[in-house]
């Protein structure tokens, strides 16, 4: 592997601009060689002057790169030293806390467990030291990669120009540079290992190093996992084609609407899972640190292949269940046993209490889902509102829940549905709008909670209003469908006009928020990236333009659906079944730009690892951090300008914003 590729694969994404600009320096060398005057056409003295001038420019550029690296390394080293001092004081305080008392066996294994130290405090210390150690390794990696980069580029300089100036410059400048000569990073790593081994793990170095283990950079996937993904994905494609052909020729039976509703929700979940796997692959390939953004464990989290494997396995099970439903009579099995079996398997996988089948990832998902449901009463993290946004794209899956309750409640036999199916399909209960509103309510409640924590009306109350518009769309749609007997013609029904007006306003509101706030596009300082933003992560600008147009079309796809259904060209259930996967696809594209925007915010703060605070955080500290997240200037790609503060903003407020931006860590703010 060439060093340029090695550097790209191993850099810390949030520090990308702080590394040696190896590609630019290499381009300078090759351009100098190509543009140099030919020794056969001009005098040798002119060639010598040309390369002397180039060397002056090249080494001046090297000086700038070296100064940049020295400055950044010194800042991160000072931050690490302060952080280590804070962690050591917390550890010392914990060791001195209380007196030894009888503890469970699992706590007695550590010195902390032998004292009257709360279990939560022990876990917080372990996690804080683990994240701190990861940050130290990343900084050490930064040190080594930059030195190797200088060594490689200066060696290439001497080889191409047949001189030894590069070797001498490396000896005089690089090997004497602070980032190379300073060995405090090695000392901090050693002291951290010793503290965790002696004070936290009771002298068990193997156990301590297992906790501190840093995942290999550029770690390859298991060939067995790759094989399983290919096997089950291929099987799903074949079975899905079989399902389509079977549905076309044999249909879903007399009660086809019931069958469609039973299998629609699981398909949307499977599609969503698979596209999340594709999202993870795209983020990882482009250097978007989704592990940090979602605050996952860097040492133990699902890769894109793990997610695709789960999705493809359930895709195969889904297809088999659909075929069993279609061919229930020849197979001699109860028709409605297949969907019930599918739901049971999916629920059993998610709620499986044993430490199998990616139990840590499943429990993480359940914890986040629990916080989403309890939104007004829980502090809101990025993963919480991201998952709630995903649920907003799966409203049809929520709408199928009342149908399932009604169907299996009224149909005691699994063989044939009878009148129960038609009744549950046509019956519109009050439960339908309540269930349809739930996803939007979750995000609405999260926005209200964020406003409570930060006291910032913008963006939280404005964002809450966006989700509140969905309430009116659902309510007016429900009123329209429940008054069709009173108003046989749609044009005579006043609720249809309320529904359309609310839907147009809600779609415009949501689309504007997607583009401007969630994605940070249409930035006035976009420069060459017209209609986008100044800095973009993904290589092709056309992907951004496609996302803008695709989001607009699918945000307003309800207009096509309403027109075709009202004209009698297509059934409502069929149209919803077609549009639901497209909405999941829209969210899949949305995920790329939403996380890119969040990643660029982390890049602006050079935040590469989680900030784990062991000391209890008071209300003022929490408010300060949240304001940093939501400031118009603090969030680099959500420039709101006059919209955030208008002309009423005082000079004092602007100075406070700058102070918040200057802090690279909680310690900076506190000091």
C-alpha positions as CSV (number, residue, x, y, z in Angstrom):
1,X,0.0,0.0,0.0
2,X,1.3,3.5,-0.9
3,X,1.8,5.9,2.0
4,X,-0.9,8.3,0.7
5,X,-3.5,5.5,0.9
6,X,-2.1,4.3,4.3
7,X,-2.4,7.9,5.6
8,X,-6.0,8.3,4.3
9,X,-7.0,5.0,5.9
10,X,-5.4,5.6,9.3
11,X,-6.0,9.3,10.0
12,X,-8.5,10.4,12.7
13,X,-11.3,11.9,10.6
14,X,-12.0,14.8,13.0
15,X,-8.3,15.9,12.7
16,X,-8.1,15.5,9.0
17,X,-6.9,19.1,8.3
18,X,-4.3,19.0,11.0
19,X,-2.2,16.2,9.4
20,X,0.6,16.7,6.9
21,X,-0.7,17.6,3.5
22,X,1.2,14.8,1.9
23,X,-0.8,14.7,-1.4
24,X,-0.3,18.4,-2.0
25,X,3.5,18.2,-1.3
26,X,3.8,15.2,-3.6
27,X,1.9,17.1,-6.3
28,X,4.3,20.1,-5.9
29,X,7.3,17.8,-6.5
30,X,5.9,16.1,-9.6
31,X,4.7,19.5,-11.0
32,X,8.2,20.9,-10.5
33,X,9.8,18.0,-12.4
34,X,7.3,18.3,-15.3
35,X,7.6,22.1,-15.6
36,X,11.4,22.2,-15.2
37,X,13.4,23.6,-18.2
38,X,15.1,21.0,-20.3
39,X,18.9,20.8,-19.6
40,X,19.4,20.2,-23.4
41,X,17.7,23.5,-24.3
42,X,18.8,25.9,-21.7
43,X,22.0,26.5,-19.7
44,X,22.7,24.4,-16.6
45,X,22.8,27.6,-14.4
46,X,19.1,28.3,-15.4
47,X,18.1,24.8,-14.3
48,X,19.9,25.2,-11.1
49,X,18.2,28.5,-10.3
50,X,14.8,27.0,-11.2
51,X,15.2,24.1,-8.7
52,X,16.8,26.5,-6.1
53,X,13.6,28.7,-6.3
54,X,11.4,25.6,-6.1
55,X,13.3,24.3,-3.0
56,X,12.8,27.7,-1.3
57,X,9.0,27.4,-1.9
58,X,8.8,23.7,-1.0
59,X,10.7,24.0,2.3
60,X,8.7,27.1,3.1
61,X,5.5,25.0,2.7
62,X,7.2,22.3,4.9
63,X,7.8,24.9,7.5
64,X,4.1,25.9,7.5
65,X,3.0,22.3,7.8
66,X,5.5,21.6,10.6
67,X,4.3,24.6,12.5
68,X,0.6,23.5,12.1
69,X,1.4,20.1,13.4
70,X,3.5,21.3,16.3
71,X,0.7,23.7,17.4
72,X,-2.1,21.1,17.2
73,X,0.0,18.5,19.0
74,X,0.8,20.9,21.8
75,X,-2.8,21.9,22.2
76,X,-4.0,18.3,22.3
77,X,-1.2,17.3,24.6
78,X,-2.1,20.1,27.0
79,X,-5.7,19.1,26.9
80,X,-4.8,15.4,27.6
81,X,-2.6,16.4,30.6
82,X,-5.5,18.4,32.1
83,X,-7.9,15.6,31.5
84,X,-5.5,13.0,33.1
85,X,-5.1,15.2,36.1
86,X,-8.9,15.5,36.5
87,X,-9.3,11.7,36.1
88,X,-6.6,11.0,38.6
89,X,-8.2,13.3,41.2
90,X,-11.5,11.6,40.7
91,X,-9.9,8.2,41.1
92,X,-8.0,9.2,44.2
93,X,-11.2,10.6,45.7
94,X,-13.0,7.3,44.9
95,X,-10.2,5.3,46.5
96,X,-10.4,7.4,49.7
97,X,-14.2,7.2,49.8
98,X,-15.7,5.5,52.8
99,X,-14.5,2.3,54.5
100,X,-14.3,-1.3,53.3
101,X,-17.6,-3.2,53.6
102,X,-19.1,-6.5,52.4
103,X,-19.6,-6.3,48.7
104,X,-20.8,-8.8,46.0
105,X,-18.1,-11.0,44.5
106,X,-18.2,-9.1,41.2
107,X,-17.3,-5.9,43.0
108,X,-14.7,-7.3,45.3
109,X,-12.4,-8.0,42.3
110,X,-11.3,-4.4,42.2
111,X,-9.8,-2.1,44.9
112,X,-12.8,0.3,44.2
113,X,-15.2,-2.5,44.9
114,X,-13.7,-3.2,48.3
115,X,-14.7,0.3,49.4
116,X,-18.0,2.0,49.8
117,X,-18.0,3.2,46.2
118,X,-21.3,3.2,44.2
119,X,-21.3,0.8,41.3
120,X,-22.2,3.6,38.9
121,X,-19.1,5.5,40.0
122,X,-16.9,2.5,39.3
123,X,-18.4,2.0,35.8
124,X,-18.1,5.7,35.0
125,X,-14.4,5.7,36.0
126,X,-13.7,2.6,33.9
127,X,-15.5,4.2,30.8
128,X,-13.7,7.5,31.3
129,X,-10.3,6.0,31.5
130,X,-11.1,3.8,28.5
131,X,-12.1,6.7,26.3
132,X,-9.2,8.8,27.5
133,X,-6.8,6.0,26.7
134,X,-8.3,5.8,23.2
135,X,-7.7,9.5,22.7
136,X,-4.0,9.1,23.8
137,X,-3.5,6.3,21.2
138,X,-5.1,8.5,18.5
139,X,-2.7,11.3,19.4
140,X,0.3,8.9,19.4
141,X,-0.9,7.7,16.0
142,X,-1.1,11.3,14.9
143,X,2.5,11.8,16.0
144,X,3.8,8.8,14.2
145,X,1.9,9.3,10.9
146,X,3.1,12.9,10.6
147,X,6.8,12.0,11.2
148,X,6.5,9.2,8.7
149,X,4.8,11.6,6.2
150,X,7.7,14.0,6.5
151,X,10.3,11.3,6.2
152,X,8.6,9.8,3.0
153,X,8.0,13.2,1.3
154,X,11.6,14.4,2.0
155,X,13.0,11.1,0.8
156,X,11.0,11.4,-2.4
157,X,12.2,15.0,-2.8
158,X,15.8,13.9,-2.7
159,X,15.2,11.0,-5.0
160,X,13.5,13.1,-7.7
161,X,15.8,16.0,-7.6
162,X,19.0,14.0,-6.9
163,X,20.0,16.0,-3.9
164,X,20.3,15.5,-0.1
165,X,18.6,18.8,1.0
166,X,15.5,16.9,2.2
167,X,17.5,14.6,4.5
168,X,19.3,17.5,6.0
169,X,16.1,19.5,6.5
170,X,14.5,16.5,8.2
171,X,17.5,16.2,10.6
172,X,17.6,20.0,11.4
173,X,13.8,20.6,11.6
174,X,11.6,17.5,11.8
175,X,13.7,15.5,14.2
176,X,14.1,18.6,16.4
177,X,10.4,19.5,16.3
178,X,8.3,19.5,19.5
179,X,5.8,17.0,18.2
180,X,8.6,14.4,17.6
181,X,10.9,15.1,20.5
182,X,8.1,15.4,23.1
183,X,7.6,12.0,24.8
184,X,4.9,13.0,27.2
185,X,2.4,11.0,25.2
186,X,4.3,7.8,26.0
187,X,4.4,8.7,29.6
188,X,0.7,9.4,29.8
189,X,-0.1,6.1,28.1
190,X,2.1,4.2,30.5
191,X,0.7,6.0,33.6
192,X,-2.9,5.4,32.4
193,X,-2.2,1.7,31.9
194,X,-0.7,1.6,35.4
195,X,-3.6,3.4,37.0
196,X,-6.2,1.2,35.4
197,X,-4.2,-2.0,36.2
198,X,-3.3,-1.2,39.8
199,X,-6.2,1.0,41.1
200,X,-9.2,-0.2,39.0
201,X,-8.5,-3.8,38.1
202,X,-6.6,-4.8,41.2
203,X,-3.2,-5.6,39.5
204,X,-4.7,-7.7,36.8
205,X,-2.9,-6.3,33.7
206,X,-4.5,-8.7,31.3
207,X,-8.0,-7.6,32.4
208,X,-6.9,-3.9,32.3
209,X,-5.5,-4.1,28.8
210,X,-8.6,-5.9,27.6
211,X,-10.6,-3.0,28.7
212,X,-8.2,-0.5,27.2
213,X,-7.7,-2.4,24.0
214,X,-7.8,-0.1,20.9
215,X,-9.4,-1.6,17.8
216,X,-6.9,-1.9,15.0
217,X,-7.1,0.9,12.5
218,X,-8.4,-0.3,9.2
219,X,-9.6,-3.5,10.7
220,X,-10.8,-6.0,8.0
221,X,-14.1,-7.8,8.1
222,X,-14.3,-11.5,8.8
223,X,-14.4,-13.5,5.5
224,X,-17.1,-15.7,7.1
225,X,-19.3,-12.7,7.7
226,X,-18.8,-11.5,4.2
227,X,-19.8,-14.9,2.9
228,X,-23.0,-15.0,5.0
229,X,-24.0,-11.5,3.8
230,X,-23.5,-12.5,0.2
231,X,-25.3,-15.9,0.7
232,X,-28.4,-14.5,2.5
233,X,-28.6,-11.4,0.3
234,X,-28.5,-13.5,-2.9
235,X,-31.1,-15.9,-1.4
236,X,-33.4,-12.9,-0.5
237,X,-33.2,-11.5,-4.0
238,X,-34.2,-14.8,-5.5
239,X,-37.0,-15.3,-3.0
240,X,-38.2,-11.7,-3.4
241,X,-38.5,-12.2,-7.2
242,X,-40.4,-15.5,-6.5
243,X,-42.8,-13.6,-4.1
244,X,-43.5,-11.0,-6.8
245,X,-44.2,-13.6,-9.4
246,X,-46.4,-15.7,-7.0
247,X,-48.3,-12.6,-6.0
248,X,-49.0,-11.6,-9.6
249,X,-50.2,-15.1,-10.6
250,X,-51.8,-16.4,-7.4
251,X,-52.5,-13.2,-5.5
252,X,-52.9,-12.9,-1.7
253,X,-56.3,-14.7,-1.7
254,X,-59.7,-13.2,-1.1
255,X,-58.5,-11.0,1.7
256,X,-55.5,-9.6,-0.1
257,X,-55.6,-6.3,1.9
258,X,-55.2,-8.2,5.1
259,X,-52.2,-10.1,3.8
260,X,-50.6,-6.9,2.5
261,X,-50.9,-5.1,5.8
262,X,-49.5,-8.1,7.8
263,X,-46.3,-8.3,5.8
264,X,-45.8,-4.6,5.1
265,X,-44.4,-3.5,8.5
266,X,-41.8,-6.3,8.8
267,X,-40.6,-5.5,5.2
268,X,-40.1,-1.8,6.1
269,X,-38.1,-2.8,9.2
270,X,-35.9,-5.1,7.1
271,X,-35.4,-2.5,4.4
272,X,-34.5,0.1,7.0
273,X,-32.0,-2.3,8.6
274,X,-30.3,-3.1,5.3
275,X,-30.1,0.6,4.3
276,X,-28.6,1.4,7.7
277,X,-25.9,-1.1,6.8
278,X,-25.3,0.8,3.5
279,X,-25.3,4.0,5.5
280,X,-22.6,2.7,7.8
281,X,-20.5,1.6,4.8
282,X,-20.8,5.1,3.2
283,X,-20.0,6.9,6.4
284,X,-16.9,4.7,7.1
285,X,-15.7,5.0,3.5
286,X,-16.0,8.8,3.6
287,X,-14.5,9.3,7.0
288,X,-17.7,10.3,8.8
289,X,-17.2,9.1,12.4
290,X,-20.6,7.6,13.1
291,X,-19.2,5.7,16.1
292,X,-18.4,9.0,17.8
293,X,-21.6,10.7,16.7
294,X,-23.8,7.9,18.1
295,X,-21.5,7.5,21.1
296,X,-21.0,3.8,20.5
297,X,-18.2,1.8,22.1
298,X,-15.3,2.1,19.6
299,X,-14.1,-1.4,20.8
300,X,-17.3,-3.2,20.3
301,X,-20.0,-2.2,17.8
302,X,-21.7,-3.6,14.7
303,X,-20.1,-3.1,11.3
304,X,-22.0,-2.6,8.2
305,X,-21.7,-6.3,7.3
306,X,-23.2,-7.3,10.7
307,X,-26.2,-5.1,10.1
308,X,-26.6,-6.3,6.5
309,X,-26.4,-9.9,7.7
310,X,-29.2,-9.5,10.2
311,X,-31.3,-7.7,7.6
312,X,-30.7,-10.3,4.9
313,X,-31.4,-13.2,7.3
314,X,-34.8,-11.7,8.2
315,X,-35.4,-10.9,4.6
316,X,-35.1,-14.6,3.7
317,X,-37.5,-15.4,6.6
318,X,-39.9,-12.7,5.5
319,X,-40.0,-14.1,1.9
320,X,-40.5,-17.7,3.1
321,X,-43.4,-16.6,5.3
322,X,-45.0,-14.7,2.4
323,X,-44.7,-17.7,0.2
324,X,-46.2,-19.9,3.0
325,X,-49.1,-17.5,3.2
326,X,-49.7,-17.6,-0.5
327,X,-49.4,-21.4,-0.9
328,X,-51.0,-22.3,2.5
329,X,-53.6,-24.6,0.9
330,X,-51.2,-26.8,-1.1
331,X,-48.8,-26.9,2.0
332,X,-51.7,-27.7,4.4
333,X,-50.7,-25.0,6.9
334,X,-52.9,-22.3,8.6
335,X,-52.8,-19.2,6.4
336,X,-52.3,-16.7,9.2
337,X,-49.7,-18.8,11.1
338,X,-47.0,-17.5,8.8
339,X,-47.2,-13.7,9.6
340,X,-47.7,-14.6,13.3
341,X,-44.5,-16.7,13.2
342,X,-42.6,-13.8,11.5
343,X,-43.6,-11.3,14.2
344,X,-42.7,-13.8,16.9
345,X,-39.3,-14.4,15.5
346,X,-38.5,-10.7,15.1
347,X,-39.7,-9.9,18.7
348,X,-37.7,-12.9,20.1
349,X,-34.6,-11.7,18.3
350,X,-34.9,-8.2,19.7
351,X,-35.9,-9.2,23.3
352,X,-33.6,-12.3,23.6
353,X,-32.1,-12.0,27.1
354,X,-29.1,-14.2,26.4
355,X,-25.7,-12.9,25.4
356,X,-26.1,-14.1,21.8
357,X,-27.0,-12.5,18.5
358,X,-25.3,-9.2,19.0
359,X,-26.8,-8.7,22.5
360,X,-25.0,-5.4,23.2
361,X,-26.2,-3.8,20.0
362,X,-29.8,-5.0,20.7
363,X,-29.7,-3.7,24.3
364,X,-28.3,-0.4,23.0
365,X,-31.2,-0.1,20.5
366,X,-33.7,-1.0,23.2
367,X,-32.2,1.7,25.6
368,X,-32.4,4.3,22.9
369,X,-35.9,3.3,22.0
370,X,-36.9,3.5,25.6
371,X,-35.5,7.0,25.9
372,X,-37.4,8.0,22.7
373,X,-40.7,6.8,24.2
374,X,-39.9,8.6,27.5
375,X,-38.8,11.7,25.6
376,X,-40.1,14.4,27.9
377,X,-38.5,12.9,31.0
378,X,-35.1,11.9,29.6
379,X,-32.1,13.9,28.5
380,X,-31.9,13.8,24.7
381,X,-28.8,12.6,22.9
382,X,-28.1,12.6,19.1
383,X,-28.9,8.8,18.9
384,X,-32.3,9.5,20.5
385,X,-33.6,12.1,18.1
386,X,-32.0,10.3,15.1
387,X,-33.9,7.1,15.9
388,X,-37.1,9.1,16.5
389,X,-36.6,10.6,13.0
390,X,-36.3,7.1,11.6
391,X,-39.6,6.2,13.2
392,X,-41.2,9.2,11.5
393,X,-40.5,7.5,8.2
394,X,-42.2,4.3,9.3
395,X,-45.7,5.6,10.0
396,X,-47.3,2.9,7.9
397,X,-45.7,0.3,10.1
398,X,-47.3,2.0,13.1
399,X,-50.7,2.1,11.3
400,X,-50.6,-1.6,10.8
401,X,-50.5,-2.2,14.6
402,X,-54.2,-1.4,15.2
403,X,-55.1,-3.6,12.3
404,X,-53.2,-6.6,13.7
405,X,-54.8,-6.1,17.2
406,X,-58.2,-5.9,15.6
407,X,-57.6,-8.9,13.2
408,X,-56.2,-11.4,15.7
409,X,-58.7,-10.2,18.4
410,X,-61.7,-11.0,16.2
411,X,-60.4,-14.0,14.3
412,X,-59.8,-17.0,16.8
413,X,-58.8,-19.3,14.0
414,X,-55.5,-19.0,12.0
415,X,-56.9,-20.8,8.9
416,X,-59.3,-18.3,7.3
417,X,-60.1,-14.7,8.2
418,X,-63.7,-14.5,7.1
419,X,-65.5,-11.2,7.9
420,X,-62.8,-10.2,10.4
421,X,-60.4,-9.2,7.7
422,X,-62.8,-6.9,5.8
423,X,-64.1,-5.4,9.1
424,X,-60.6,-4.5,10.4
425,X,-59.5,-3.2,7.0
426,X,-62.5,-0.9,6.6
427,X,-63.0,0.1,10.2
428,X,-61.4,3.5,11.1
429,X,-61.1,3.8,14.8
430,X,-59.8,6.6,17.0
431,X,-56.7,4.5,17.6
432,X,-55.5,5.1,14.0
433,X,-54.8,8.8,14.3
434,X,-53.3,8.3,17.8
435,X,-50.9,5.7,16.5
436,X,-50.1,7.8,13.4
437,X,-49.2,10.8,15.6
438,X,-46.9,8.9,17.9
439,X,-43.6,9.2,15.9
440,X,-44.1,13.0,15.4
441,X,-45.1,13.3,19.1
442,X,-41.8,11.6,20.1
443,X,-39.8,14.3,18.2
444,X,-42.1,17.0,19.4
445,X,-41.5,16.0,23.1
446,X,-37.7,15.7,22.5
447,X,-37.7,19.3,21.2
448,X,-39.6,20.5,24.2
449,X,-37.2,18.7,26.5
450,X,-34.2,20.3,24.7
451,X,-35.9,23.7,25.1
452,X,-36.4,23.0,28.8
453,X,-32.7,22.1,29.2
454,X,-31.3,25.0,27.2
455,X,-33.9,27.8,27.4
456,X,-33.2,28.3,23.7
457,X,-36.4,28.9,21.7
458,X,-34.5,28.6,18.4
459,X,-34.0,26.0,17.1
460,X,-35.9,23.8,19.5
461,X,-39.4,25.4,19.7
462,X,-39.3,26.1,15.9
463,X,-38.4,22.5,15.3
464,X,-41.2,21.4,17.7
465,X,-43.6,23.4,15.6
466,X,-42.5,21.5,12.5
467,X,-43.6,18.2,14.1
468,X,-46.7,19.8,15.5
469,X,-47.9,20.5,11.9
470,X,-48.0,16.7,11.4
471,X,-50.6,16.5,14.2
472,X,-53.0,18.7,12.1
473,X,-52.4,16.6,9.0
474,X,-53.3,13.4,10.7
475,X,-56.3,14.9,12.5
476,X,-57.8,16.5,9.3
477,X,-57.2,13.3,7.4
478,X,-59.0,11.3,10.1
479,X,-61.9,13.7,10.0
480,X,-62.1,13.5,6.3
481,X,-62.2,9.7,6.3
482,X,-64.8,9.6,9.0
483,X,-67.2,12.0,7.2
484,X,-67.3,10.3,3.8
485,X,-70.8,9.1,4.4
486,X,-72.0,12.7,5.2
487,X,-70.2,14.1,2.2
488,X,-70.2,11.5,-0.7
489,X,-68.3,13.9,-3.0
490,X,-64.8,14.9,-1.8
491,X,-65.2,18.4,-3.2
492,X,-68.1,19.0,-0.9
493,X,-66.2,17.9,2.2
494,X,-64.6,20.9,4.1
495,X,-62.2,18.6,5.8
496,X,-60.4,17.7,2.6
497,X,-59.4,21.3,2.1
498,X,-58.1,21.5,5.7
499,X,-56.2,18.3,5.1
500,X,-54.6,19.5,1.8
501,X,-53.7,22.9,3.3
502,X,-52.1,21.3,6.4
503,X,-50.2,18.8,4.3
504,X,-48.8,21.4,2.0
505,X,-47.7,23.6,4.9
506,X,-46.2,20.7,6.8
507,X,-44.3,19.4,3.7
508,X,-42.8,22.8,2.9
509,X,-41.8,23.3,6.5
510,X,-40.2,19.9,6.8
511,X,-38.4,20.2,3.4
512,X,-37.0,23.6,4.3
513,X,-35.8,22.3,7.6
514,X,-34.2,19.2,6.0
515,X,-32.1,21.3,3.6
516,X,-31.2,24.3,5.6
517,X,-31.0,23.0,9.2
518,X,-30.5,19.2,9.2
519,X,-28.1,19.2,6.2
520,X,-26.7,22.7,6.4
521,X,-27.0,23.3,2.7
522,X,-27.7,26.5,0.8
523,X,-24.9,28.2,2.7
524,X,-24.1,31.8,1.6
525,X,-20.4,31.0,1.9
526,X,-20.5,27.9,-0.2
527,X,-17.9,29.1,-2.7
528,X,-17.5,26.7,-5.6
529,X,-20.0,24.3,-4.1
530,X,-23.0,26.2,-5.4
531,X,-26.2,25.8,-3.3
532,X,-24.3,23.5,-0.9
533,X,-21.9,24.5,1.8
534,X,-18.2,25.5,2.0
535,X,-17.0,22.1,3.1
536,X,-18.4,18.8,1.9
537,X,-17.3,15.3,2.7
538,X,-18.7,13.2,-0.1
539,X,-16.6,13.3,-3.3
540,X,-19.4,14.0,-5.9
541,X,-21.4,17.2,-5.7
542,X,-24.1,15.6,-7.8
543,X,-24.9,13.3,-4.9
544,X,-25.9,16.5,-2.9
545,X,-28.0,17.8,-5.8
546,X,-29.7,14.4,-6.2
547,X,-30.5,14.5,-2.5
548,X,-32.0,18.0,-2.7
549,X,-34.3,17.0,-5.6
550,X,-35.1,13.5,-4.3
551,X,-36.1,14.9,-0.9
552,X,-38.4,17.4,-2.6
553,X,-40.1,14.8,-4.8
554,X,-40.6,12.3,-2.0
555,X,-41.7,14.9,0.6
556,X,-44.6,15.8,-1.8
557,X,-45.3,12.2,-3.0
558,X,-48.6,12.3,-1.1
559,X,-50.0,14.6,-3.8
560,X,-49.6,11.8,-6.4
561,X,-51.0,9.3,-3.9
562,X,-54.1,11.4,-3.1
563,X,-54.7,12.2,-6.8
564,X,-54.6,8.6,-8.0
565,X,-56.7,7.3,-5.0
566,X,-59.4,10.0,-5.4
567,X,-59.5,9.4,-9.1
568,X,-60.1,5.7,-8.5
569,X,-57.0,4.5,-10.4
570,X,-55.4,2.6,-7.5
571,X,-56.3,1.2,-4.1
572,X,-55.2,3.1,-1.0
573,X,-53.4,0.1,0.5
574,X,-51.5,-0.6,-2.7
575,X,-50.4,3.0,-3.0
576,X,-49.2,3.1,0.6
577,X,-47.4,-0.2,0.1
578,X,-45.5,1.4,-2.9
579,X,-44.8,4.7,-1.2
580,X,-43.7,3.4,2.2
581,X,-40.4,1.8,1.0
582,X,-39.7,5.0,-1.0
583,X,-40.1,7.1,2.2
584,X,-37.6,4.7,4.0
585,X,-35.3,5.3,1.0
586,X,-35.7,9.1,1.4
587,X,-34.7,8.7,5.1
588,X,-31.7,6.6,4.0
589,X,-30.4,9.5,1.8
590,X,-31.3,12.0,4.6
591,X,-29.1,10.0,7.0
592,X,-26.0,10.6,4.9
593,X,-26.3,14.4,4.9
594,X,-27.5,14.6,8.5
595,X,-24.5,12.7,9.9
596,X,-22.1,14.5,7.6
597,X,-23.3,17.9,9.0
598,X,-22.8,16.5,12.6
599,X,-19.4,15.2,11.7
600,X,-18.3,18.5,10.3
601,X,-19.3,20.1,13.6
602,X,-17.1,17.6,15.5
603,X,-14.3,18.4,13.0
604,X,-14.6,22.1,13.8
605,X,-14.1,21.2,17.5
606,X,-11.4,18.5,16.8
607,X,-13.6,16.1,18.9
608,X,-12.4,12.6,18.1
609,X,-13.5,10.6,21.2
610,X,-16.4,10.8,23.7
611,X,-16.1,13.2,26.5
612,X,-16.9,11.1,29.6
613,X,-17.5,13.2,32.7
614,X,-17.1,11.4,36.0
615,X,-17.8,14.3,38.3
616,X,-21.5,15.0,38.7
617,X,-22.5,17.8,36.3
618,X,-24.6,20.6,37.7
619,X,-27.4,22.3,35.8
620,X,-25.3,25.3,34.7
621,X,-22.6,23.0,33.2
622,X,-25.2,21.0,31.3
623,X,-26.8,24.2,30.0
624,X,-23.4,25.5,28.8
625,X,-22.7,22.3,26.9
626,X,-26.1,22.2,25.3
627,X,-25.8,25.9,24.2
628,X,-22.4,25.0,22.6
629,X,-24.3,22.4,20.6
630,X,-27.0,24.8,19.5
631,X,-25.2,28.1,19.0
632,X,-25.5,29.6,15.5
633,X,-21.7,30.0,15.5
634,X,-21.0,26.9,17.5
635,X,-22.6,24.6,15.0
636,X,-20.5,25.5,12.1
637,X,-22.8,24.2,9.3
638,X,-26.0,25.6,10.8
639,X,-25.3,29.3,10.2
640,X,-28.5,31.1,11.0
641,X,-27.3,34.7,11.0
642,X,-30.1,37.1,11.6
643,X,-32.6,34.3,12.1
644,X,-31.0,33.2,15.3
645,X,-30.7,36.6,17.0
646,X,-31.6,39.3,14.6
647,X,-30.6,42.9,15.4
648,X,-31.5,42.5,19.0
649,X,-28.4,40.4,19.7
650,X,-26.1,42.4,22.0
651,X,-22.3,42.7,21.8
652,X,-22.1,40.9,25.1
653,X,-24.0,37.8,23.7
654,X,-21.6,37.7,20.7
655,X,-18.6,37.7,23.0
656,X,-20.1,34.9,25.1
657,X,-20.6,32.8,21.9
658,X,-16.9,33.3,21.0
659,X,-15.9,32.2,24.4
660,X,-17.9,29.0,24.1
661,X,-16.3,28.3,20.7
662,X,-12.8,28.7,22.1
663,X,-13.2,25.8,24.6
664,X,-12.2,22.5,23.2
665,X,-13.3,20.5,26.2
666,X,-15.3,20.8,29.4
667,X,-12.2,21.6,31.3
668,X,-11.5,24.6,29.1
669,X,-15.0,26.0,29.8
670,X,-14.7,25.4,33.6
671,X,-11.3,27.1,33.7
